[in-house]
Amino acid sequence: MIGIVGGSGDFGQGLAGRLRAHGHEVVIGSRTPRDEFVANAEACECSDIVFLSIPPASVAETVRGLATQLDGKIAVSVATAVVFRDGKPTAEPGPVSLAELVATEAPGARVVSGFHTVSSKSLAAIDRELGEDVLICGDDAEAKVAVEELAAKVVSGRVVDAGPLVVSRWLETLTAVLLNINRRYKAHTGIKITDLP
């Protein structure tokens, strides 16, 4: 079972739809359970892999409250360091990445960071093929392999292992670059890594 904490937005809905299309069972968690959404804690408890689709300002508090339910689970941090100033996206990273913050607040979780360059709008357009790559990082090799297998079903591009979890400090800021490109060109761009074997 795959859980998505904070999954009621475009990212969560799009990811759920694409994974379900490949036969995966997905449960969507929310702070306000209703209809097809369960409580975030329940989504964690019944899942082996949990995507944390949480606003950056809420990561520490939310994960701290779910630490017990995340113990032993693969937790995929997709949060970015993006904030909007005067309506324009900019990156404001903290002293550590949001993914590292997840690892601190839920020390029993197997944290993987990724999907920062995948447009939520594009993800939610289920019928659209995503020809981009997904970048992931983490310190748990087995957890990264599990996330790579899922990511390969979401995009038609490659899944690229960008290294240890500390690399998330830079991955989380790439979103701001893409958002500014998207504003200029009225697009939903992604990233392709070239010249890999």
N, C-alpha and C positions, 0 to 999 in steps of 0.2 A: 504494500500500500504506500502511496505517495501522498504526503500532506503539504498543503500550502498555507502557511500562516499569513494572515493579512491578504488573503487571495481574492478579495471581492473586486479588485481593480482590473485594469486591462492586462497587466502582467499575469496575475493569477488566473484570470479567466482564459487568457490565450494559452498559457502553459498547460492548464488542465485540459482544454479542448484538444490540443495537439497530442498530449500523452494518452488521453482516452482513445483517440483515433488509432493508436498503436496497441490498444488492448490493456493499458494500465488502469488500475483502480486508483482514483484520485479523490481525496477528501479536502474540501476547502474550509479553512478556519477563518473566523472573524471575531472581532471584539464584541460584535452584536449579532449573535447567532439568529438566523431566521431562514425560513424556507430551505434552500439547499446548502446553507452554511451552518457549520457546527462551531462550537467554542474553539478557540485556538488551542487550548490545552487538550481537548479531545482529539483534534487533528494530529497533534504530536504523539499522543499516546498510542493511537492505532496505526501509526506509520513507521516505516523503516527509514525512509528518506524524507526530510522535511525542508521545503524551500521557505526561507524567511523573507517575505516580501513586505518589509517594514520601512516606514519613513525613517530617515537617518536620526532624527531627534528622538525617536521612540525606541531605537534598537536596545539600548542598555536596559531600560525599564522593562520592556516586553520580554526580552530574553531572560532577564533575571527571574521574572515571574514564571517562566517556562522551563527553568533549568532542570528540574526534576524530571519532567516529561521528555526532555531532550537527551537525558543521560543514555549513552550508548548508541544514539541515533546519528545518522549522517545529516548534518545541518548545512544547507546550502545558503550562504549569505549572498543575496543579490542587491543589497542596499548600496546606494551610491552617495558620494560626498557632495552632491549637487544641491545648491540652494538658488533661489531666484532673488535677484536684486534689481529693483525697478523693472520687473518683468523679464529680466535677462538671466539666463542660466550661468552660474559660475561654480567653481569647485572650492569648497572650504574644508579640506581634510583636517582631522584632528591629529593629536600626537601619535595615535595608532590608527590603523584602518578599522572600519566598522566590522569587518570579518574577525579581526583580532579581538575586538571588543566582545563579539559573540563568544569567542573561545574563552575569554576571561570570565564572562558572566555565566556561561554554561560549560564549566571545565570538563564535564563528562561527555560532551558532544564531540563528534568527529567532523570538524568544520572544513568545508570546501567553499571557496569564493569564486563567483563567476557570473556570466550572463549580463555583465554591465554594459556591453555594447549592443545588446539586442533591443531594438525599439519595442516598447510595450504596445504601441499602436500596430506595428507590423505583426507582432506576436498574436494580438487579438484578432487579426484578419486571418482566420483559420484557413481559408482557401488559398491564401498567398504563400507560395514557396519562399522560404528564407534561404537565400543563396550565400549567406554570410558565414563567417567562422564564429565560434564561441571560444573565449579565453577563460581558462579556469586556473586556480592555484590552490595549494593546500599542503599540509605536512603529512597527511595520512594517504599513502599510496593506494591502498585498497578502496578507500572512500572516493578518491579521485577517479578511479576506474569505473566505479558504479555511476558517478555523475556523468562521466564521459559517455557512457552507454546511453543514458537518457538524453543528453544533449545532442547526440548523433541522430536522434529521432525527431528532434525539434527543428534543426537546421539541415540544409542539404550541403552546407560547407563542411569545414573540418572542425574538430574539437582540438584545441591547442593547449597543451600543458605549459603554463607560463612560469611554473616553479613553485617555491614554498609560499606559505600563507602571507609572509611579509610583503610579497609582490602585490597583494591586494591594495596596498597603500597607493599604488599608481594606477591599477586597473579601475579603482573606484572613481578616479578623476576623469577617465576617458569619456564618460558619459557627457560631461559638460562640453567637451570638444565637439562631439557628435550633435548635441542639441543645438549648438551655435551654427554648425554646418546646415542642419535641418531647417533652422529659421531662415538662413540666407537663401537656400535653394528650394525651400518648401518641399522637403523630402523626408524620408524615414531611412536614413543611411545605416549601414553596418560596417564591419571591418573584415578584410581579407588579409591573411598573412601569406606572403608569397615566398617561393623558393624553398619550401620545406621538402625533405625527401619523401 
